[in-house]
């Protein structure tokens, strides 16, 4: 029975790390804090930059919200679209236009909380390509979505979800 409890704790910690939450230590400090104390020094693009690794721009694509809903299935295990509800990751309800790391009642990593990013559609397009590049030290372990059309579709869906 004890081994099942240990496996459960390890699994929960892994899921938490994978989707952006922070595990705490006994004294309440974030485990990710040391690794993410200085986002700028880690070589992240500026909060205003929207340059992607593949050179694409959101304006080059027409997002399809119906297709984006299917892409969102990847996000659904860690995120919800209901305001004020969270899973391992924060709610994505109305995320476009919000400031990164500032949604109430969610314990963000210091990297996210201090990123200075506003989630414009263009910034989200850049971030979804490779989240660790944009916010080094984020505890969201999602490797990214290399297909720019799928990124555009997901953003179109996030912009219409909840309507």
KEKE-3310 file (N, C-alpha, C; in steps of 0.2 Angstrom, whole numbers, plus 5000, padded with zeros to 4 digits):
npx = (5004:5010:5019:5010:5005:5017:5019:5008:5010:5022:5017:5008:5016:5024:5014:5010:5022:5022:5012:5013:5010:5016:5026:5027:5039:5042:5042:5035:5041:5043:5048:5053:5058:5073:5078:5072:5074:5079:5073:5077:5091:5092:5091:5079:5067:5062:5048:5040:5043:5039:5044:5047:5054:5053:5051:5039:5023:5009:5000:5001:4993:4976:4966:4957:4944:4936:4944:4954:4948:4950:4964:4965:4963:4975:4979:4969:4970:4977:4973:4958:4943:4935:4931:4940:4942:4954:4966:4980:4987:4983:4967:4961:4952:4947:4960:4968:4974:4976:4988:5003:5005:4997:4983:4970:4971:4980:4995:5008:5024:5039:5045:5035:5027:5035:5037:5032:5024:5011:4997:4995:4987:4998:5009:5005:5005:5019:5024:5017:5025:5037:5037:5047:5057:5052:5048:5059:5062:5049:5037:5029:5030:5027:5032:5030:5022:5025:5019:5013:5001:4992:4994:4989:4976:4972:4974:4963:4953:4954:4951:4937:4932:4920:4910)
npy = (4994:5006:5009:5012:5024:5032:5032:5038:5051:5055:5054:5065:5076:5076:5078:5091:5098:5097:5105:5118:5122:5125:5115:5114:5117:5111:5122:5131:5137:5139:5126:5128:5140:5144:5140:5149:5162:5173:5178:5186:5185:5173:5173:5174:5180:5197:5204:5211:5206:5196:5187:5171:5155:5148:5158:5162:5171:5176:5183:5178:5167:5160:5157:5143:5141:5129:5119:5122:5119:5105:5104:5110:5099:5094:5102:5101:5092:5099:5112:5122:5130:5137:5151:5156:5143:5130:5118:5108:5117:5135:5142:5145:5154:5167:5171:5178:5194:5196:5197:5188:5176:5181:5177:5176:5166:5156:5148:5153:5150:5158:5163:5164:5173:5184:5188:5198:5198:5201:5192:5193:5189:5187:5185:5174:5165:5165:5160:5147:5140:5136:5135:5135:5143:5156:5159:5155:5144:5142:5131:5124:5110:5107:5104:5111:5117:5114:5116:5129:5132:5125:5131:5144:5140:5135:5147:5155:5147:5149:5162:5162:5153:5150:5159)
npz = (5000:5004:4993:4983:4987:4987:4973:4969:4974:4967:4954:4954:4957:4945:4935:4940:4938:4924:4918:4923:4936:4953:4964:4981:4995:5012:5019:5012:5001:4983:4973:4960:4961:4962:4950:4941:4943:4936:4922:4911:4910:4906:4892:4886:4873:4873:4882:4873:4861:4847:4839:4831:4831:4819:4810:4806:4807:4816:4808:4796:4795:4795:4808:4813:4823:4826:4822:4831:4843:4843:4844:4856:4865:4869:4879:4888:4899:4909:4909:4910:4903:4911:4920:4935:4939:4941:4936:4936:4929:4926:4923:4907:4903:4894:4892:4882:4881:4894:4908:4910:4923:4932:4936:4947:4962:4958:4959:4953:4944:4949:4937:4927:4934:4934:4921:4913:4902:4891:4886:4871:4855:4846:4854:4861:4851:4848:4860:4861:4852:4858:4874:4885:4879:4878:4891:4901:4914:4917:4924:4916:4907:4894:4878:4866:4851:4836:4823:4814:4809:4817:4829:4827:4825:4837:4845:4839:4844:4858:4858:4856:4865:4877:4873)
capx = (5000:5014:5022:5005:5005:5023:5018:5003:5014:5027:5013:5005:5021:5025:5008:5010:5027:5021:5007:5014:5009:5023:5026:5030:5043:5038:5042:5031:5044:5042:5053:5055:5061:5080:5079:5069:5074:5081:5071:5080:5097:5092:5091:5072:5065:5059:5041:5037:5045:5034:5048:5046:5060:5052:5050:5032:5020:5002:4996:5002:4988:4969:4965:4950:4942:4934:4950:4958:4945:4953:4971:4965:4962:4981:4979:4963:4972:4980:4969:4951:4941:4930:4934:4941:4943:4961:4968:4987:4988:4978:4961:4963:4946:4949:4967:4970:4974:4978:4995:5005:5006:4993:4977:4969:4970:4984:5002:5013:5031:5042:5047:5029:5024:5039:5039:5030:5021:5004:4995:4992:4987:5004:5013:5003:5008:5026:5025:5015:5030:5042:5036:5053:5061:5049:5048:5064:5061:5042:5036:5025:5035:5024:5038:5028:5018:5029:5015:5011:4993:4989:4995:4984:4969:4971:4972:4957:4948:4954:4948:4930:4929:4916:4905)
capy = (5000:5012:5010:5015:5031:5035:5032:5044:5058:5056:5056:5071:5081:5076:5082:5098:5101:5097:5110:5125:5124:5124:5111:5118:5113:5111:5129:5135:5140:5136:5122:5131:5147:5145:5139:5154:5169:5179:5177:5190:5183:5166:5173:5174:5186:5202:5203:5214:5202:5190:5183:5164:5151:5146:5164:5163:5176:5174:5186:5173:5161:5161:5152:5140:5139:5122:5115:5124:5115:5099:5105:5111:5093:5093:5107:5100:5088:5103:5118:5122:5136:5140:5157:5155:5136:5128:5112:5109:5124:5140:5143:5149:5158:5174:5172:5183:5201:5196:5197:5181:5175:5186:5175:5175:5160:5151:5148:5153:5150:5165:5164:5166:5179:5190:5188:5205:5196:5201:5187:5195:5183:5186:5183:5167:5161:5164:5156:5140:5136:5133:5139:5136:5148:5162:5160:5150:5142:5140:5124:5121:5106:5106:5105:5116:5115:5116:5117:5136:5133:5123:5137:5149:5137:5135:5154:5156:5144:5152:5168:5161:5149:5153:5163)
capz = (5000:5004:4987:4979:4990:4984:4966:4968:4975:4962:4948:4955:4956:4938:4932:4942:4934:4917:4916:4925:4943:4957:4970:4987:5000:5018:5022:5007:4995:4977:4971:4954:4962:4961:4942:4937:4946:4932:4915:4906:4910:4903:4885:4883:4870:4877:4883:4867:4855:4844:4834:4832:4829:4812:4806:4805:4811:4817:4803:4790:4795:4797:4813:4813:4830:4826:4822:4837:4848:4843:4846:4864:4868:4872:4884:4893:4905:4913:4909:4909:4901:4915:4924:4942:4940:4939:4936:4937:4926:4927:4919:4901:4901:4893:4893:4878:4884:4901:4910:4912:4930:4937:4937:4954:4965:4955:4962:4947:4945:4948:4930:4924:4938:4933:4914:4910:4896:4890:4881:4864:4851:4843:4859:4862:4845:4849:4866:4860:4848:4863:4880:4888:4876:4880:4899:4904:4921:4918:4926:4911:4903:4887:4873:4861:4846:4830:4817:4815:4808:4823:4834:4825:4826:4845:4847:4837:4848:4864:4858:4855:4870:4882:4870)
cpx = (5004:5017:5017:5004:5011:5022:5013:5006:5018:5023:5010:5010:5023:5020:5009:5016:5026:5017:5008:5013:5016:5021:5029:5034:5039:5038:5038:5034:5043:5049:5057:5059:5068:5081:5076:5069:5076:5079:5075:5087:5097:5091:5084:5071:5062:5051:5037:5038:5040:5038:5048:5053:5059:5051:5043:5029:5012:4998:4997:4997:4981:4967:4958:4948:4939:4939:4954:4955:4948:4960:4971:4965:4969:4982:4974:4965:4975:4977:4962:4949:4936:4934:4934:4942:4950:4962:4976:4990:4982:4972:4964:4957:4948:4956:4970:4969:4976:4986:4997:5007:5002:4985:4976:4969:4974:4991:5007:5020:5034:5043:5041:5027:5028:5041:5037:5027:5013:5002:4991:4991:4994:5009:5012:5006:5015:5027:5023:5020:5035:5041:5042:5057:5058:5049:5053:5063:5053:5042:5032:5030:5032:5030:5036:5024:5021:5025:5011:5003:4989:4989:4990:4977:4968:4970:4965:4951:4948:4951:4940:4927:4925:4911:4899)
cpy = (5006:5014:5014:5023:5035:5036:5038:5051:5060:5058:5063:5077:5081:5080:5089:5101:5102:5103:5117:5127:5123:5120:5115:5114:5114:5118:5134:5138:5136:5132:5125:5138:5148:5144:5145:5161:5175:5177:5180:5187:5176:5166:5173:5180:5191:5201:5206:5210:5197:5186:5175:5161:5149:5152:5166:5168:5174:5177:5182:5168:5164:5156:5150:5138:5132:5118:5116:5120:5108:5099:5106:5105:5091:5097:5105:5096:5093:5110:5117:5129:5139:5145:5155:5147:5134:5121:5112:5115:5128:5139:5147:5153:5165:5176:5178:5190:5201:5196:5191:5181:5179:5183:5174:5168:5154:5153:5148:5152:5157:5167:5167:5173:5185:5191:5195:5204:5198:5197:5190:5189:5182:5183:5176:5163:5160:5159:5148:5136:5133:5137:5140:5142:5155:5164:5154:5150:5141:5133:5121:5117:5105:5108:5111:5113:5118:5119:5124:5136:5130:5128:5142:5147:5137:5142:5156:5153:5147:5159:5168:5157:5152:5158:5160)
cpz = (5000:4997:4982:4981:4987:4977:4965:4969:4969:4955:4949:4954:4949:4934:4933:4938:4927:4914:4919:4932:4947:4963:4975:4991:5007:5021:5017:5001:4989:4975:4965:4955:4960:4953:4938:4939:4942:4924:4910:4905:4906:4895:4882:4879:4874:4877:4877:4861:4853:4839:4836:4829:4821:4808:4804:4809:4811:4811:4796:4790:4797:4802:4812:4820:4831:4826:4828:4843:4849:4846:4854:4868:4872:4878:4890:4899:4910:4914:4908:4906:4905:4920:4931:4944:4937:4940:4939:4934:4927:4922:4913:4898:4900:4893:4888:4880:4891:4902:4912:4919:4934:4938:4944:4956:4962:4957:4956:4949:4945:4941:4926:4927:4936:4926:4911:4904:4897:4885:4875:4860:4848:4848:4861:4857:4846:4855:4865:4856:4853:4869:4884:4885:4878:4887:4902:4912:4922:4920:4922:4907:4896:4882:4868:4856:4839:4824:4818:4814:4814:4829:4833:4826:4833:4847:4845:4842:4855:4864:4858:4861:4875:4879:4870)
residu = (UNK:UNK:UNK:UNK:UNK:UNK:UNK:UNK:UNK:UNK:UNK:UNK:UNK:UNK:UNK:UNK:UNK:UNK:UNK:UNK:UNK:UNK:UNK:UNK:UNK:UNK:UNK:UNK:UNK:UNK:UNK:UNK:UNK:UNK:UNK:UNK:UNK:UNK:UNK:UNK:UNK:UNK:UNK:UNK:UNK:UNK:UNK:UNK:UNK:UNK:UNK:UNK:UNK:UNK:UNK:UNK:UNK:UNK:UNK:UNK:UNK:UNK:UNK:UNK:UNK:UNK:UNK:UNK:UNK:UNK:UNK:UNK:UNK:UNK:UNK:UNK:UNK:UNK:UNK:UNK:UNK:UNK:UNK:UNK:UNK:UNK:UNK:UNK:UNK:UNK:UNK:UNK:UNK:UNK:UNK:UNK:UNK:UNK:UNK:UNK:UNK:UNK:UNK:UNK:UNK:UNK:UNK:UNK:UNK:UNK:UNK:UNK:UNK:UNK:UNK:UNK:UNK:UNK:UNK:UNK:UNK:UNK:UNK:UNK:UNK:UNK:UNK:UNK:UNK:UNK:UNK:UNK:UNK:UNK:UNK:UNK:UNK:UNK:UNK:UNK:UNK:UNK:UNK:UNK:UNK:UNK:UNK:UNK:UNK:UNK:UNK:UNK:UNK:UNK:UNK:UNK:UNK:UNK:UNK:UNK:UNK:UNK:UNK)
# end
